[in-house]
Amino acid sequence: MVRSEAELRKNSIIVSLNSYEDIFSDFDPGSYRVRGLSDDFLIECKKASMDKDFVSEVIFLVPKKGRKVKLEKEIKIRLRNHFEKHFLEKKKKVNAIKKTGGLWFLSGAVIMTLATFLYSYEGGFLHDFIQVLSEPAGWFMFWEGLDKVFIESKTEMPDFEFYQRLSKATITFMNSN
C-alpha cells in the first residue's frame, strides 16, 4: 500500500538521512547497538513532534543504494531502547517532583493547623515563638508544595511527552527518492 505524503506527514516524523550515521553521535565510536544518538537528530525529532497531536511512526528516508536491512533492525532496537529508557526516567522524575510537592503541601497544611490551635491557647514566650514561626512556615510549605506539583513538574513535561510519544511509535526505514 502506497501512502500519500499528506498521510505520511499527519502523524509521522519523517527524517531524511544521507546515511545511518546521521542518527548517531560523531563522538561515539561504538556499534549501532550501543552508540549514543546525535543531539541534532533528537532536537529535530522534538521540533517535528511538537506540531503533532500524537506520533504513530518515525520514518527514515535512506538512499536505496546505502540501505542495509540487518543494520536497520539493530538501529530500531537501539532507538526503541533509547526512547523507552528516557521516557521511564522522565516519568520517574515527574512523579518524584509531584510526590515531593504533595509532601510539602501536606506538611504545610499540618503546620498551619498547628498554628490555628496555638491561637486558642495562652502561653509564654515558647508558645508565642512557635506560633510566630509556624504561620509563615506553614504557608511557605503549603504554597511551595503546590508550586512543585503544578508548576515545577510542568517544566519536565515537554521531554516527558516527547519520549512517551516516540517510545510508542513505529520505526520504519524507506527508500528516499
CYANA upper distance limits for C-alpha pairs under 8 A (distance plus 0.5 A):
  3 ARG  CA      7 GLU  CA      6.63
  3 ARG  CA      8 LEU  CA      7.00
  4 SER  CA      8 LEU  CA      6.80
  5 GLU  CA      9 ARG  CA      6.58
  6 ALA  CA     10 LYS  CA      6.60
  7 GLU  CA     11 ASN  CA      8.19
  8 LEU  CA     12 SER  CA      6.33
  8 LEU  CA     14 ILE  CA      8.42
  9 ARG  CA     13 ILE  CA      7.25
  9 ARG  CA     14 ILE  CA      7.58
 10 LYS  CA     52 LYS  CA      7.88
 11 ASN  CA     52 LYS  CA      6.78
 11 ASN  CA     53 ASP  CA      7.98
 11 ASN  CA     54 PHE  CA      6.60
 11 ASN  CA     55 VAL  CA      5.40
 11 ASN  CA     56 SER  CA      6.10
 11 ASN  CA     57 GLU  CA      7.33
 12 SER  CA     55 VAL  CA      5.97
 12 SER  CA     56 SER  CA      6.37
 12 SER  CA     57 GLU  CA      5.24
 12 SER  CA     58 VAL  CA      6.08
 12 SER  CA     59 ILE  CA      7.37
 13 ILE  CA     45 CYS  CA      7.36
 13 ILE  CA     48 ALA  CA      6.60
 13 ILE  CA     49 SER  CA      7.15
 13 ILE  CA     55 VAL  CA      7.55
 13 ILE  CA     57 GLU  CA      6.92
 13 ILE  CA     58 VAL  CA      5.26
 13 ILE  CA     59 ILE  CA      6.57
 14 ILE  CA     58 VAL  CA      6.50
 14 ILE  CA     59 ILE  CA      5.25
 14 ILE  CA     60 PHE  CA      6.50
 14 ILE  CA     61 LEU  CA      7.79
 15 VAL  CA     58 VAL  CA      8.08
 15 VAL  CA     59 ILE  CA      6.63
 15 VAL  CA     60 PHE  CA      5.40
 15 VAL  CA     61 LEU  CA      6.59
 16 SER  CA     60 PHE  CA      6.34
 16 SER  CA     61 LEU  CA      5.14
 16 SER  CA     62 VAL  CA      6.99
 16 SER  CA    176 SER  CA      7.97
 17 LEU  CA     22 ASP  CA      6.65
 17 LEU  CA     23 ILE  CA      8.43
 17 LEU  CA     60 PHE  CA      7.20
 17 LEU  CA     61 LEU  CA      6.34
 17 LEU  CA     62 VAL  CA      5.79
 17 LEU  CA     63 PRO  CA      8.04
 18 ASN  CA     22 ASP  CA      7.35
 18 ASN  CA     62 VAL  CA      6.89
 18 ASN  CA     63 PRO  CA      7.21
 19 SER  CA     62 VAL  CA      6.98
 19 SER  CA     63 PRO  CA      7.94
 19 SER  CA     66 GLY  CA      7.38
 20 TYR  CA     24 PHE  CA      8.04
 20 TYR  CA     62 VAL  CA      8.25
 21 GLU  CA     25 SER  CA      8.25
 21 GLU  CA     26 ASP  CA      8.29
 22 ASP  CA     38 SER  CA      7.81
 22 ASP  CA     41 PHE  CA      7.78
 23 ILE  CA     37 LEU  CA      6.46
 23 ILE  CA     38 SER  CA      6.16
 23 ILE  CA     41 PHE  CA      6.27
 24 PHE  CA     28 ASP  CA      8.30
 24 PHE  CA     32 TYR  CA      8.43
 24 PHE  CA     35 ARG  CA      7.19
 24 PHE  CA     36 GLY  CA      6.39
 24 PHE  CA     37 LEU  CA      4.70
 24 PHE  CA     38 SER  CA      4.96
 24 PHE  CA     41 PHE  CA      8.19
 25 SER  CA     35 ARG  CA      7.85
 25 SER  CA     36 GLY  CA      6.11
 25 SER  CA     37 LEU  CA      5.67
 25 SER  CA     38 SER  CA      4.60
 25 SER  CA     39 ASP  CA      7.67
 26 ASP  CA     38 SER  CA      7.82
 28 ASP  CA     35 ARG  CA      6.53
 28 ASP  CA     36 GLY  CA      6.75
 29 PRO  CA     35 ARG  CA      7.63
 30 GLY  CA     34 VAL  CA      6.75
 30 GLY  CA     35 ARG  CA      5.50
 31 SER  CA     35 ARG  CA      6.14
 32 TYR  CA     71 LEU  CA      8.24
 32 TYR  CA     74 GLU  CA      7.09
 32 TYR  CA     75 ILE  CA      6.46
 32 TYR  CA     78 ARG  CA      7.48
 33 ARG  CA     74 GLU  CA      6.31
 33 ARG  CA     75 ILE  CA      7.01
 33 ARG  CA     77 ILE  CA      7.78
 33 ARG  CA     78 ARG  CA      5.88
 34 VAL  CA     78 ARG  CA      7.14
 35 ARG  CA     78 ARG  CA      8.43
 37 LEU  CA     41 PHE  CA      7.69
 37 LEU  CA     42 LEU  CA      7.81
 38 SER  CA     42 LEU  CA      6.91
 39 ASP  CA     43 ILE  CA      6.56
 40 ASP  CA     44 GLU  CA      6.64
 41 PHE  CA     45 CYS  CA      6.71
 42 LEU  CA     46 LYS  CA      6.64
 43 ILE  CA     47 LYS  CA      6.75
 44 GLU  CA     48 ALA  CA      6.63
 45 CYS  CA     49 SER  CA      6.56
 46 LYS  CA     50 MET  CA      6.77
 46 LYS  CA    162 PHE  CA      6.93
 47 LYS  CA     51 ASP  CA      8.03
 48 ALA  CA     52 LYS  CA      8.12
 49 SER  CA     54 PHE  CA      8.09
 49 SER  CA     55 VAL  CA      7.23
 49 SER  CA    162 PHE  CA      7.54
 54 PHE  CA    165 ARG  CA      7.03
 55 VAL  CA    165 ARG  CA      6.25
 55 VAL  CA    166 LEU  CA      7.28
 55 VAL  CA    169 ALA  CA      6.59
 56 SER  CA    165 ARG  CA      8.23
 56 SER  CA    166 LEU  CA      8.47
 56 SER  CA    168 LYS  CA      7.70
 56 SER  CA    169 ALA  CA      5.15
 56 SER  CA    170 THR  CA      6.65
 57 GLU  CA    166 LEU  CA      8.45
 57 GLU  CA    169 ALA  CA      5.21
 57 GLU  CA    170 THR  CA      4.96
 57 GLU  CA    171 ILE  CA      6.25
 57 GLU  CA    172 THR  CA      7.64
 58 VAL  CA    166 LEU  CA      8.29
 58 VAL  CA    169 ALA  CA      6.99
 58 VAL  CA    170 THR  CA      6.64
 58 VAL  CA    171 ILE  CA      5.38
 58 VAL  CA    172 THR  CA      6.67
 59 ILE  CA    171 ILE  CA      6.57
 59 ILE  CA    172 THR  CA      5.30
 59 ILE  CA    173 PHE  CA      6.26
 59 ILE  CA    174 MET  CA      7.52
 60 PHE  CA    171 ILE  CA      8.31
 60 PHE  CA    172 THR  CA      6.66
 60 PHE  CA    173 PHE  CA      5.23
 60 PHE  CA    174 MET  CA      6.58
 61 LEU  CA    173 PHE  CA      6.56
 61 LEU  CA    174 MET  CA      5.49
 61 LEU  CA    175 ASN  CA      5.98
 61 LEU  CA    176 SER  CA      5.28
 62 VAL  CA     66 GLY  CA      7.49
 62 VAL  CA     67 ARG  CA      6.97
 62 VAL  CA    173 PHE  CA      7.41
 62 VAL  CA    174 MET  CA      6.64
 62 VAL  CA    175 ASN  CA      5.66
 62 VAL  CA    176 SER  CA      5.68
 63 PRO  CA     67 ARG  CA      7.09
 63 PRO  CA    175 ASN  CA      6.10
 63 PRO  CA    176 SER  CA      5.57
 63 PRO  CA    177 ASN  CA      7.75
 64 LYS  CA    175 ASN  CA      5.47
 64 LYS  CA    176 SER  CA      7.00
 67 ARG  CA     72 GLU  CA      8.47
 67 ARG  CA    175 ASN  CA      8.31
 68 LYS  CA     72 GLU  CA      6.78
 69 VAL  CA     73 LYS  CA      6.89
 70 LYS  CA     74 GLU  CA      7.15
 71 LEU  CA     75 ILE  CA      6.59
 72 GLU  CA     76 LYS  CA      6.54
 72 GLU  CA    173 PHE  CA      7.79
 73 LYS  CA     77 ILE  CA      6.89
 74 GLU  CA     78 ARG  CA      6.80
 75 ILE  CA     79 LEU  CA      6.56
 76 LYS  CA     80 ARG  CA      6.50
 76 LYS  CA    171 ILE  CA      6.87
 77 ILE  CA     81 ASN  CA      6.56
 78 ARG  CA     82 HIS  CA      6.60
 79 LEU  CA     83 PHE  CA      6.62
 80 ARG  CA     84 GLU  CA      6.54
 80 ARG  CA    167 SER  CA      6.64
 81 ASN  CA     85 LYS  CA      6.39
 82 HIS  CA     86 HIS  CA      6.70
 83 PHE  CA     87 PHE  CA      6.49
 83 PHE  CA    163 TYR  CA      5.92
 83 PHE  CA    164 GLN  CA      8.04
 83 PHE  CA    166 LEU  CA      6.59
 83 PHE  CA    167 SER  CA      5.38
 84 GLU  CA     88 LEU  CA      6.66
 84 GLU  CA    163 TYR  CA      7.52
 84 GLU  CA    164 GLN  CA      8.01
 84 GLU  CA    167 SER  CA      5.50
 85 LYS  CA     89 GLU  CA      6.75
 86 HIS  CA     90 LYS  CA      6.56
 86 HIS  CA    163 TYR  CA      6.81
 87 PHE  CA     91 LYS  CA      6.55
 87 PHE  CA    160 PHE  CA      6.45
 87 PHE  CA    161 GLU  CA      8.50
 87 PHE  CA    163 TYR  CA      5.24
 87 PHE  CA    164 GLN  CA      5.89
 87 PHE  CA    167 SER  CA      7.52
 88 LEU  CA     92 LYS  CA      6.58
 89 GLU  CA     93 LYS  CA      6.71
 90 LYS  CA     94 VAL  CA      6.60
 90 LYS  CA    156 GLU  CA      7.63
 90 LYS  CA    159 ASP  CA      7.71
 90 LYS  CA    160 PHE  CA      5.75
 91 LYS  CA     95 ASN  CA      6.62
 91 LYS  CA    160 PHE  CA      6.95
 92 LYS  CA     96 ALA  CA      6.57
 93 LYS  CA     97 ILE  CA      6.73
 93 LYS  CA    156 GLU  CA      8.45
 94 VAL  CA     98 LYS  CA      6.77
 94 VAL  CA    153 SER  CA      6.03
 94 VAL  CA    156 GLU  CA      7.04
 94 VAL  CA    157 MET  CA      8.22
 95 ASN  CA     99 LYS  CA      6.51
 96 ALA  CA    100 THR  CA      6.56
 97 ILE  CA    101 GLY  CA      6.56
 97 ILE  CA    148 LYS  CA      6.76
 97 ILE  CA    149 VAL  CA      7.23
 97 ILE  CA    152 GLU  CA      7.88
 97 ILE  CA    153 SER  CA      6.49
 98 LYS  CA    102 GLY  CA      6.52
 98 LYS  CA    148 LYS  CA      6.79
 98 LYS  CA    149 VAL  CA      5.11
 98 LYS  CA    153 SER  CA      7.03
 99 LYS  CA    103 LEU  CA      6.76
 99 LYS  CA    149 VAL  CA      8.23
100 THR  CA    104 TRP  CA      6.73
100 THR  CA    145 GLY  CA      7.81
100 THR  CA    148 LYS  CA      7.95
101 GLY  CA    105 PHE  CA      6.55
101 GLY  CA    144 GLU  CA      7.67
101 GLY  CA    145 GLY  CA      4.43
101 GLY  CA    146 LEU  CA      6.68
101 GLY  CA    147 ASP  CA      7.75
101 GLY  CA    148 LYS  CA      5.25
101 GLY  CA    149 VAL  CA      5.62
102 GLY  CA    106 LEU  CA      6.64
102 GLY  CA    145 GLY  CA      6.32
102 GLY  CA    146 LEU  CA      7.84
102 GLY  CA    149 VAL  CA      7.26
103 LEU  CA    107 SER  CA      6.49
103 LEU  CA    145 GLY  CA      7.53
104 TRP  CA    108 GLY  CA      6.55
104 TRP  CA    141 MET  CA      5.78
104 TRP  CA    142 PHE  CA      6.75
104 TRP  CA    144 GLU  CA      7.38
104 TRP  CA    145 GLY  CA      5.05
105 PHE  CA    109 ALA  CA      6.74
105 PHE  CA    141 MET  CA      6.41
105 PHE  CA    142 PHE  CA      4.77
105 PHE  CA    143 TRP  CA      7.38
105 PHE  CA    144 GLU  CA      7.64
105 PHE  CA    145 GLY  CA      4.82
105 PHE  CA    146 LEU  CA      6.72
106 LEU  CA    110 VAL  CA      6.68
106 LEU  CA    142 PHE  CA      7.48
106 LEU  CA    145 GLY  CA      8.47
107 SER  CA    111 ILE  CA      6.68
107 SER  CA    138 GLY  CA      7.80
107 SER  CA    141 MET  CA      7.16
107 SER  CA    142 PHE  CA      7.64
108 GLY  CA    112 MET  CA      6.58
108 GLY  CA    137 ALA  CA      7.55
108 GLY  CA    138 GLY  CA      4.56
108 GLY  CA    139 TRP  CA      6.55
108 GLY  CA    140 PHE  CA      7.52
108 GLY  CA    141 MET  CA      4.99
108 GLY  CA    142 PHE  CA      4.75
108 GLY  CA    143 TRP  CA      8.44
108 GLY  CA    145 GLY  CA      8.50
109 ALA  CA    113 THR  CA      6.63
109 ALA  CA    138 GLY  CA      6.83
109 ALA  CA    139 TRP  CA      8.32
109 ALA  CA    141 MET  CA      8.49
109 ALA  CA    142 PHE  CA      6.57
110 VAL  CA    114 LEU  CA      6.74
110 VAL  CA    138 GLY  CA      7.92
111 ILE  CA    115 ALA  CA      6.71
111 ILE  CA    134 SER  CA      6.49
111 ILE  CA    135 GLU  CA      7.84
111 ILE  CA    137 ALA  CA      7.80
111 ILE  CA    138 GLY  CA      5.35
112 MET  CA    116 THR  CA      6.71
112 MET  CA    134 SER  CA      7.18
112 MET  CA    135 GLU  CA      6.45
112 MET  CA    138 GLY  CA      5.35
112 MET  CA    139 TRP  CA      7.41
113 THR  CA    117 PHE  CA      6.94
114 LEU  CA    118 LEU  CA      6.77
114 LEU  CA    134 SER  CA      8.00
115 ALA  CA    119 TYR  CA      7.07
115 ALA  CA    131 GLN  CA      6.03
115 ALA  CA    134 SER  CA      6.19
115 ALA  CA    135 GLU  CA      6.34
116 THR  CA    120 SER  CA      7.83
117 PHE  CA    121 TYR  CA      7.76
118 LEU  CA    122 GLU  CA      8.47
118 LEU  CA    127 HIS  CA      7.94
118 LEU  CA    131 GLN  CA      6.65
119 TYR  CA    131 GLN  CA      8.02
122 GLU  CA    127 HIS  CA      8.29
123 GLY  CA    127 HIS  CA      5.68
123 GLY  CA    128 ASP  CA      7.24
124 GLY  CA    128 ASP  CA      6.83
125 PHE  CA    129 PHE  CA      6.47
126 LEU  CA    130 ILE  CA      6.65
127 HIS  CA    131 GLN  CA      6.69
128 ASP  CA    132 VAL  CA      6.58
129 PHE  CA    133 LEU  CA      6.69
130 ILE  CA    134 SER  CA      6.37
131 GLN  CA    135 GLU  CA      6.96
132 VAL  CA    136 PRO  CA      8.03
133 LEU  CA    137 ALA  CA      6.76
134 SER  CA    138 GLY  CA      6.23
135 GLU  CA    139 TRP  CA      6.84
136 PRO  CA    140 PHE  CA      6.38
137 ALA  CA    141 MET  CA      6.61
138 GLY  CA    142 PHE  CA      6.46
139 TRP  CA    143 TRP  CA      6.60
140 PHE  CA    144 GLU  CA      6.34
141 MET  CA    145 GLY  CA      6.36
142 PHE  CA    146 LEU  CA      7.01
143 TRP  CA    147 ASP  CA      6.63
144 GLU  CA    148 LYS  CA      6.78
145 GLY  CA    149 VAL  CA      6.81
146 LEU  CA    150 PHE  CA      6.46
146 LEU  CA    151 ILE  CA      8.23
147 ASP  CA    151 ILE  CA      5.54
147 ASP  CA    152 GLU  CA      6.72
148 LYS  CA    152 GLU  CA      5.14
148 LYS  CA    153 SER  CA      6.57
149 VAL  CA    153 SER  CA      6.33
150 PHE  CA    154 LYS  CA      7.13
151 ILE  CA    155 THR  CA      7.55
152 GLU  CA    156 GLU  CA      8.06
153 SER  CA    157 MET  CA      7.37
154 LYS  CA    158 PRO  CA      8.32
156 GLU  CA    160 PHE  CA      6.63
157 MET  CA    161 GLU  CA      6.32
158 PRO  CA    162 PHE  CA      6.61
159 ASP  CA    163 TYR  CA      6.64
160 PHE  CA    164 GLN  CA      6.51
161 GLU  CA    165 ARG  CA      6.52
162 PHE  CA    166 LEU  CA      6.78
163 TYR  CA    167 SER  CA      6.30
164 GLN  CA    168 LYS  CA      7.14
165 ARG  CA    169 ALA  CA      6.85
